[in-house]
Amino acid sequence: LDTFASILSLNLSEPACGADTAKLEYKLVAGEHGLIVRVKGLNHKIPCFLYSQLIIDHLSDFSSTAAVFEMIKEELKKTYFNMLIKSEVLAK
């Protein structure tokens, strides 16, 4: 699910650029029971509903190339490794 959330965030980075300028924010998190989508912000020109619809559209039409998948996979490997070498994580 982390891989899916990372690729989806990457796919949304360009189309969501205008919403970022309008002070609307989104966050995709791989939760314990599924994908968590958080949308926040207020702008009279771009309602949060339209921003949410952009995310839903990308969810329904999800696609990725093998190169993007490999890039995200390597990035997540490094992230997991760094999490595991922290002493407070190992001590639990």
DRENDO-642885 format. One record per atom (N, C-alpha, C): z, y, x; residue number from 1; atom name. Coordinates in Angstrom, 3 decimals. Atoms other than C-alpha are relative to their C-alpha. Layout:
@pz->Z	py->Y	px->X	i->NUM	at->CA
...
END
This chain:
@pz->0.000	py->-1.199	px->0.826	i->1	at->N
@pz->0.000	py->0.000	px->0.000	i->1	at->CA
@pz->0.000	py->1.261	px->0.869	i->1	at->C
@pz->0.036	py->-1.146	px->-0.914	i->2	at->N
@pz->0.597	py->2.315	px->2.962	i->2	at->CA
@pz->-1.434	py->0.308	px->0.425	i->2	at->C
@pz->1.401	py->-0.174	px->-0.398	i->3	at->N
@pz->-3.005	py->1.747	px->4.022	i->3	at->CA
@pz->-0.784	py->0.679	px->-1.121	i->3	at->C
@pz->0.688	py->-0.583	px->1.155	i->4	at->N
@pz->-4.288	py->2.536	px->0.530	i->4	at->CA
@pz->0.360	py->1.477	px->-0.162	i->4	at->C
@pz->-0.450	py->-1.388	px->0.165	i->5	at->N
@pz->-2.185	py->5.724	px->0.283	i->5	at->CA
@pz->-0.564	py->0.893	px->1.100	i->5	at->C
@pz->0.538	py->-0.793	px->-1.112	i->6	at->N
@pz->-3.346	py->6.903	px->3.714	i->6	at->CA
@pz->-1.491	py->0.260	px->-0.159	i->6	at->C
@pz->1.441	py->-0.178	px->0.195	i->7	at->N
@pz->-7.026	py->6.316	px->2.971	i->7	at->CA
@pz->-0.266	py->0.932	px->-1.177	i->7	at->C
@pz->0.167	py->-0.880	px->1.156	i->8	at->N
@pz->-6.700	py->7.988	px->-0.432	i->8	at->CA
@pz->0.313	py->1.448	px->0.374	i->8	at->C
@pz->-0.328	py->-1.356	px->-0.459	i->9	at->N
@pz->-5.018	py->11.016	px->1.176	i->9	at->CA
@pz->-1.132	py->0.577	px->0.837	i->9	at->C
@pz->1.126	py->-0.441	px->-0.823	i->10	at->N
@pz->-7.844	py->11.204	px->3.694	i->10	at->CA
@pz->-1.202	py->0.343	px->-0.876	i->10	at->C
@pz->1.119	py->-0.265	px->0.912	i->11	at->N
@pz->-10.448	py->10.979	px->0.911	i->11	at->CA
@pz->0.210	py->1.276	px->-0.809	i->11	at->C
@pz->-0.306	py->-1.191	px->0.803	i->12	at->N
@pz->-8.685	py->13.777	px->-0.995	i->12	at->CA
@pz->0.075	py->1.280	px->0.829	i->12	at->C
@pz->-0.239	py->-1.181	px->-0.830	i->13	at->N
@pz->-8.310	py->16.126	px->1.966	i->13	at->CA
@pz->-1.063	py->1.085	px->-0.178	i->13	at->C
@pz->1.044	py->-1.006	px->0.167	i->14	at->N
@pz->-11.681	py->17.864	px->1.536	i->14	at->CA
@pz->-0.071	py->0.557	px->-1.422	i->14	at->C
@pz->0.082	py->-0.563	px->1.357	i->15	at->N
@pz->-11.896	py->18.128	px->-2.284	i->15	at->CA
@pz->1.250	py->0.773	px->-0.418	i->15	at->C
@pz->-1.248	py->-0.662	px->0.381	i->16	at->N
@pz->-8.259	py->19.249	px->-2.506	i->16	at->CA
@pz->0.262	py->1.267	px->0.803	i->16	at->C
@pz->-0.191	py->-1.174	px->-0.856	i->17	at->N
@pz->-8.713	py->22.048	px->0.027	i->17	at->CA
@pz->0.194	py->1.278	px->-0.823	i->17	at->C
@pz->-0.124	py->-1.188	px->0.847	i->18	at->N
@pz->-9.171	py->24.699	px->-2.684	i->18	at->CA
@pz->1.336	py->0.073	px->-0.705	i->18	at->C
@pz->-1.299	py->0.033	px->0.667	i->19	at->N
@pz->-6.020	py->23.604	px->-4.444	i->19	at->CA
@pz->1.116	py->0.346	px->0.980	i->19	at->C
@pz->-0.992	py->-0.365	px->-1.016	i->20	at->N
@pz->-4.056	py->23.907	px->-1.202	i->20	at->CA
@pz->0.034	py->1.512	px->0.190	i->20	at->C
@pz->0.085	py->-1.452	px->-0.121	i->21	at->N
@pz->-5.270	py->27.488	px->-0.911	i->21	at->CA
@pz->0.682	py->0.678	px->-1.182	i->21	at->C
@pz->-0.609	py->-0.553	px->1.212	i->22	at->N
@pz->-4.035	py->28.090	px->-4.470	i->22	at->CA
@pz->1.482	py->-0.353	px->-0.115	i->22	at->C
@pz->-1.433	py->0.341	px->-0.063	i->23	at->N
@pz->-0.543	py->26.872	px->-3.449	i->23	at->CA
@pz->0.383	py->-1.167	px->-0.899	i->23	at->C
@pz->-0.310	py->1.246	px->0.692	i->24	at->N
@pz->-0.806	py->23.570	px->-5.300	i->24	at->CA
@pz->0.136	py->-1.080	px->1.064	i->24	at->C
@pz->-0.246	py->1.038	px->-0.989	i->25	at->N
@pz->0.525	py->20.568	px->-3.426	i->25	at->CA
@pz->-0.006	py->-1.368	px->-0.663	i->25	at->C
@pz->-0.094	py->1.376	px->0.478	i->26	at->N
@pz->0.250	py->16.824	px->-3.787	i->26	at->CA
@pz->0.572	py->-0.853	px->1.117	i->26	at->C
@pz->-0.523	py->0.940	px->-0.975	i->27	at->N
@pz->1.914	py->13.928	px->-2.087	i->27	at->CA
@pz->-0.193	py->-1.401	px->-0.555	i->27	at->C
@pz->0.187	py->1.402	px->0.361	i->28	at->N
@pz->0.980	py->10.258	px->-2.192	i->28	at->CA
@pz->0.944	py->-0.822	px->0.857	i->28	at->C
@pz->-1.002	py->0.790	px->-0.708	i->29	at->N
@pz->3.762	py->7.865	px->-1.278	i->29	at->CA
@pz->-0.082	py->-1.445	px->-0.478	i->29	at->C
@pz->-0.068	py->1.422	px->0.345	i->30	at->N
@pz->3.785	py->4.083	px->-1.149	i->30	at->CA
@pz->1.453	py->-0.314	px->-0.308	i->30	at->C
@pz->-1.373	py->0.261	px->0.426	i->31	at->N
@pz->6.926	py->3.382	px->-3.158	i->31	at->CA
@pz->0.293	py->-1.484	px->-0.078	i->31	at->C
@pz->-0.439	py->1.390	px->0.091	i->32	at->N
@pz->8.881	py->0.198	px->-3.659	i->32	at->CA
@pz->-0.725	py->-0.757	px->-1.109	i->32	at->C
@pz->0.626	py->0.652	px->1.153	i->33	at->N
@pz->7.185	py->-0.508	px->-6.997	i->33	at->CA
@pz->-1.433	py->0.456	px->-0.243	i->33	at->C
@pz->1.376	py->-0.439	px->0.169	i->34	at->N
@pz->3.775	py->1.087	px->-6.455	i->34	at->CA
@pz->-0.233	py->1.364	px->0.619	i->34	at->C
@pz->0.394	py->-1.293	px->-0.538	i->35	at->N
@pz->2.019	py->4.315	px->-5.610	i->35	at->CA
@pz->0.660	py->1.124	px->-0.794	i->35	at->C
@pz->-0.631	py->-1.161	px->0.632	i->36	at->N
@pz->3.924	py->7.533	px->-6.324	i->36	at->CA
@pz->-0.879	py->1.213	px->0.292	i->36	at->C
@pz->0.826	py->-1.196	px->-0.124	i->37	at->N
@pz->1.824	py->10.646	px->-6.961	i->37	at->CA
@pz->0.828	py->1.179	px->-0.484	i->37	at->C
@pz->-0.751	py->-1.208	px->0.365	i->38	at->N
@pz->3.618	py->13.995	px->-6.922	i->38	at->CA
@pz->-0.930	py->1.200	px->0.107	i->38	at->C
@pz->0.805	py->-1.218	px->0.024	i->39	at->N
@pz->1.836	py->17.201	px->-7.888	i->39	at->CA
@pz->0.927	py->1.139	px->-0.366	i->39	at->C
@pz->-0.845	py->-1.145	px->0.336	i->40	at->N
@pz->3.582	py->20.561	px->-7.798	i->40	at->CA
@pz->-0.700	py->1.293	px->0.372	i->40	at->C
@pz->0.558	py->-1.316	px->-0.241	i->41	at->N
@pz->2.788	py->24.222	px->-7.788	i->41	at->CA
@pz->-0.426	py->0.635	px->-1.305	i->41	at->C
@pz->0.407	py->-0.721	px->1.202	i->42	at->N
@pz->1.678	py->26.839	px->-10.250	i->42	at->CA
@pz->-1.044	py->1.031	px->0.381	i->42	at->C
@pz->1.042	py->-0.985	px->-0.195	i->43	at->N
@pz->-1.509	py->28.798	px->-10.363	i->43	at->CA
@pz->-0.765	py->0.111	px->-1.311	i->43	at->C
@pz->0.667	py->-0.184	px->1.286	i->44	at->N
@pz->-3.113	py->30.294	px->-13.451	i->44	at->CA
@pz->-1.495	py->-0.320	px->0.059	i->44	at->C
@pz->1.429	py->0.284	px->-0.119	i->45	at->N
@pz->-6.618	py->29.677	px->-12.082	i->45	at->CA
@pz->-0.298	py->-1.496	px->0.072	i->45	at->C
@pz->0.203	py->1.450	px->-0.126	i->46	at->N
@pz->-6.225	py->25.966	px->-11.280	i->46	at->CA
@pz->1.221	py->-0.702	px->-0.578	i->46	at->C
@pz->-1.149	py->0.694	px->0.586	i->47	at->N
@pz->-3.914	py->24.129	px->-13.691	i->47	at->CA
@pz->0.294	py->-1.311	px->0.729	i->47	at->C
@pz->-0.406	py->1.256	px->-0.633	i->48	at->N
@pz->-1.945	py->21.184	px->-12.301	i->48	at->CA
@pz->-0.726	py->-1.186	px->-0.615	i->48	at->C
@pz->0.704	py->1.095	px->0.663	i->49	at->N
@pz->-3.710	py->19.018	px->-14.868	i->49	at->CA
@pz->-1.328	py->-0.300	px->0.685	i->49	at->C
@pz->1.294	py->0.208	px->-0.656	i->50	at->N
@pz->-7.086	py->19.556	px->-13.181	i->50	at->CA
@pz->0.179	py->-0.608	px->1.384	i->50	at->C
@pz->-0.306	py->0.545	px->-1.321	i->51	at->N
@pz->-5.546	py->18.817	px->-9.794	i->51	at->CA
@pz->0.374	py->-1.471	px->-0.123	i->51	at->C
@pz->-0.360	py->1.395	px->0.251	i->52	at->N
@pz->-4.032	py->15.626	px->-11.185	i->52	at->CA
@pz->-1.241	py->-0.809	px->-0.341	i->52	at->C
@pz->1.236	py->0.692	px->0.364	i->53	at->N
@pz->-7.422	py->14.718	px->-12.632	i->53	at->CA
@pz->-0.838	py->-0.311	px->1.235	i->53	at->C
@pz->0.714	py->0.248	px->-1.252	i->54	at->N
@pz->-8.987	py->15.050	px->-9.170	i->54	at->CA
@pz->0.551	py->-1.242	px->0.696	i->54	at->C
@pz->-0.639	py->1.162	px->-0.624	i->55	at->N
@pz->-6.483	py->12.525	px->-7.810	i->55	at->CA
@pz->-0.330	py->-1.267	px->-0.777	i->55	at->C
@pz->0.305	py->1.168	px->0.837	i->56	at->N
@pz->-7.050	py->10.156	px->-10.744	i->56	at->CA
@pz->-1.457	py->-0.423	px->0.180	i->56	at->C
@pz->1.411	py->0.323	px->-0.215	i->57	at->N
@pz->-10.828	py->10.375	px->-10.273	i->57	at->CA
@pz->-0.204	py->-0.724	px->1.328	i->57	at->C
@pz->0.127	py->0.660	px->-1.299	i->58	at->N
@pz->-10.468	py->9.440	px->-6.606	i->58	at->CA
@pz->0.651	py->-1.385	px->-0.005	i->58	at->C
@pz->-0.606	py->1.329	px->0.138	i->59	at->N
@pz->-8.176	py->6.560	px->-7.550	i->59	at->CA
@pz->-0.974	py->-0.973	px->-0.666	i->59	at->C
@pz->0.898	py->0.894	px->0.736	i->60	at->N
@pz->-10.713	py->5.150	px->-10.001	i->60	at->CA
@pz->-1.282	py->-0.300	px->0.768	i->60	at->C
@pz->1.228	py->0.192	px->-0.783	i->61	at->N
@pz->-13.667	py->5.583	px->-7.613	i->61	at->CA
@pz->0.311	py->-0.232	px->1.475	i->61	at->C
@pz->-0.445	py->0.186	px->-1.382	i->62	at->N
@pz->-11.811	py->4.500	px->-4.469	i->62	at->CA
@pz->-1.032	py->-0.772	px->0.815	i->62	at->C
@pz->0.872	py->0.705	px->-0.936	i->63	at->N
@pz->-14.005	py->3.546	px->-1.532	i->63	at->CA
@pz->0.377	py->0.415	px->1.416	i->63	at->C
@pz->-0.311	py->-0.281	px->-1.392	i->64	at->N
@pz->-13.666	py->3.381	px->2.216	i->64	at->CA
@pz->-0.989	py->-0.745	px->0.885	i->64	at->C
@pz->0.853	py->0.689	px->-0.965	i->65	at->N
@pz->-15.735	py->2.484	px->5.245	i->65	at->CA
@pz->0.871	py->-0.846	px->0.918	i->65	at->C
@pz->-0.731	py->0.855	px->-0.943	i->66	at->N
@pz->-14.757	py->-0.130	px->7.794	i->66	at->CA
@pz->0.599	py->0.831	px->1.134	i->66	at->C
@pz->-0.493	py->-0.850	px->-1.092	i->67	at->N
@pz->-14.375	py->2.585	px->10.450	i->67	at->CA
@pz->1.266	py->0.749	px->-0.415	i->67	at->C
@pz->-1.186	py->-0.705	px->0.498	i->68	at->N
@pz->-11.906	py->4.564	px->8.322	i->68	at->CA
@pz->1.166	py->-0.970	px->-0.131	i->68	at->C
@pz->-1.050	py->1.006	px->0.136	i->69	at->N
@pz->-9.961	py->1.397	px->7.538	i->69	at->CA
@pz->0.605	py->-0.340	px->1.361	i->69	at->C
@pz->-0.493	py->0.329	px->-1.344	i->70	at->N
@pz->-9.695	py->0.524	px->11.247	i->70	at->CA
@pz->0.818	py->1.148	px->0.584	i->70	at->C
@pz->-0.729	py->-1.162	px->-0.505	i->71	at->N
@pz->-8.597	py->4.076	px->12.115	i->71	at->CA
@pz->1.390	py->0.078	px->-0.633	i->71	at->C
@pz->-1.280	py->-0.053	px->0.711	i->72	at->N
@pz->-5.857	py->4.053	px->9.457	i->72	at->CA
@pz->0.883	py->-1.168	px->0.407	i->72	at->C
@pz->-0.763	py->1.181	px->-0.405	i->73	at->N
@pz->-4.801	py->0.535	px->10.453	i->73	at->CA
@pz->0.671	py->0.227	px->1.354	i->73	at->C
@pz->-0.569	py->-0.272	px->-1.328	i->74	at->N
@pz->-4.299	py->1.584	px->14.093	i->74	at->CA
@pz->1.087	py->1.073	px->-0.079	i->74	at->C
@pz->-0.991	py->-1.068	px->0.182	i->75	at->N
@pz->-2.446	py->4.733	px->13.011	i->75	at->CA
@pz->1.300	py->-0.564	px->-0.584	i->75	at->C
@pz->-1.187	py->0.602	px->0.614	i->76	at->N
@pz->-0.083	py->2.699	px->10.823	i->76	at->CA
@pz->0.706	py->-0.960	px->0.952	i->76	at->C
@pz->-0.620	py->0.873	px->-1.008	i->77	at->N
@pz->0.488	py->0.153	px->13.609	i->77	at->CA
@pz->0.898	py->0.808	px->0.924	i->77	at->C
@pz->-0.785	py->-0.871	px->-0.883	i->78	at->N
@pz->1.666	py->2.982	px->15.874	i->78	at->CA
@pz->1.238	py->0.525	px->-0.725	i->78	at->C
@pz->-1.127	py->-0.509	px->0.785	i->79	at->N
@pz->3.863	py->4.407	px->13.111	i->79	at->CA
@pz->1.066	py->-1.066	px->-0.175	i->79	at->C
@pz->-0.958	py->1.097	px->0.181	i->80	at->N
@pz->5.482	py->1.030	px->12.398	i->80	at->CA
@pz->0.690	py->-0.343	px->1.309	i->80	at->C
@pz->-0.591	py->0.300	px->-1.302	i->81	at->N
@pz->6.015	py->0.371	px->16.105	i->81	at->CA
@pz->1.053	py->1.042	px->0.359	i->81	at->C
@pz->-0.953	py->-1.072	px->-0.307	i->82	at->N
@pz->7.686	py->3.761	px->16.573	i->82	at->CA
@pz->1.245	py->-0.080	px->-0.877	i->82	at->C
@pz->-1.164	py->0.165	px->0.878	i->83	at->N
@pz->9.934	py->3.098	px->13.574	i->83	at->CA
@pz->0.886	py->-1.136	px->0.488	i->83	at->C
@pz->-0.762	py->1.176	px->-0.411	i->84	at->N
@pz->10.970	py->-0.284	px->14.941	i->84	at->CA
@pz->0.718	py->0.175	px->1.333	i->84	at->C
@pz->-0.662	py->-0.152	px->-1.292	i->85	at->N
@pz->11.851	py->0.922	px->18.440	i->85	at->CA
@pz->1.163	py->0.986	px->-0.035	i->85	at->C
@pz->-1.150	py->-0.899	px->0.118	i->86	at->N
@pz->14.361	py->3.469	px->17.163	i->86	at->CA
@pz->1.265	py->-0.836	px->-0.081	i->86	at->C
@pz->-1.219	py->0.808	px->-0.092	i->87	at->N
@pz->17.825	py->2.167	px->17.971	i->87	at->CA
@pz->0.763	py->-0.068	px->-1.319	i->87	at->C
@pz->-0.749	py->0.032	px->1.258	i->88	at->N
@pz->19.342	py->3.139	px->14.607	i->88	at->CA
@pz->-0.633	py->-0.956	px->-1.009	i->88	at->C
@pz->0.663	py->0.959	px->0.882	i->89	at->N
@pz->16.739	py->1.018	px->12.812	i->89	at->CA
@pz->0.309	py->-1.420	px->0.452	i->89	at->C
@pz->-0.276	py->1.329	px->-0.532	i->90	at->N
@pz->17.334	py->-1.962	px->15.096	i->90	at->CA
@pz->1.442	py->-0.418	px->-0.227	i->90	at->C
@pz->-1.424	py->0.311	px->0.146	i->91	at->N
@pz->21.107	py->-1.728	px->14.671	i->91	at->CA
@pz->0.364	py->-0.416	px->-1.418	i->91	at->C
@pz->-0.322	py->0.323	px->1.394	i->92	at->N
@pz->20.952	py->-2.206	px->10.887	i->92	at->CA
@pz->-0.128	py->-1.455	px->-0.284	i->92	at->C
END
